[in-house]
Amino acid sequence: MDTRFNLFENEFAGRGMKRFAGMGTLMHESAVPKATQELVSLRASQINGCGHCIDMHTKEAAAAGESAVRLHLVAAWRESTVFTEAEQAALALAEEGTRLADAHQGVSDETWAQVRKHYDDDQVAALIFLVALINAANRLAVITHQPGGSYEAGMFAAAKG
């Protein structure tokens, strides 16, 4: 697969990507555990078929100490015993927030109640932004054909400068 467009080389797109990266930085500064953030980003990326983002978030999670077992089971988290109730709530939010057209109701009341049970207001806000942000990142990468496989942990942080 050949990359269609480099969002960092075009002046206008580069300005947008800087702002986009700034939102990513804000999410990493939130009180939502880094592991949860990576799991949420990984799950949404799996649903959206974004190889670049799956590659990135798998490697970032592993570099942060996430176990291979948990990473392998993210796609089947509902049938797994390795995720906490709080992580399950965040993963459900990621799925329902990603599959808006499939659910015809957006995020269910049940999922929302679980998210509210496990996260405070600032964390809820961060999770909402994170789900929106990773879905936007997936679309940017898929539209421009950013392939997975060559990402190395820490590359995103280094690119932000």
Phi, psi and omega in degrees: 000129177263138177295134182278324190203135178263110183289350180263340182272334178278132185301311181296311180297322178300321177296320178294319181294327176297316179294319178300315179297327178298322176294322177298320178297318179300319179297319180292339177274353182286170180276001175290127182307141180304319179301316180296318178300316181292321178296316178299313181296320179296315183295314179298320180294324176297314181300319183276356178066036182263096182301320180299313183286326174299314178301309182300308188285332173295313182289322177294319179296316179297319180295332179274003175103005179293141182282152178298323180301310181295319179297320180291333184265359181304318182295338180238040187299329180292335181255027184232158181250008189261002181247140178290166176300321179296317178296321178298320178297316179294321178293322177296318177299317179299315181295310183290327177286340177271323184262047184304316183289333181286325188276335183060009177220001184072225180275128183291157176298324179297313179296316180301318179297320178293319177298314181295329180293325189256346185229143177280178185302315181295321179291322177298314178301316180297318179296320178298311179297321180298315179297316178296318183293315181292326176294321176294318179298319178301317181293318177301314183289320181290316181299320183267005179060055174274111185283154173271158173123335185253000181290141173238138181309134179094350182297320181296315179297320180293323181291331180289336178083000000 
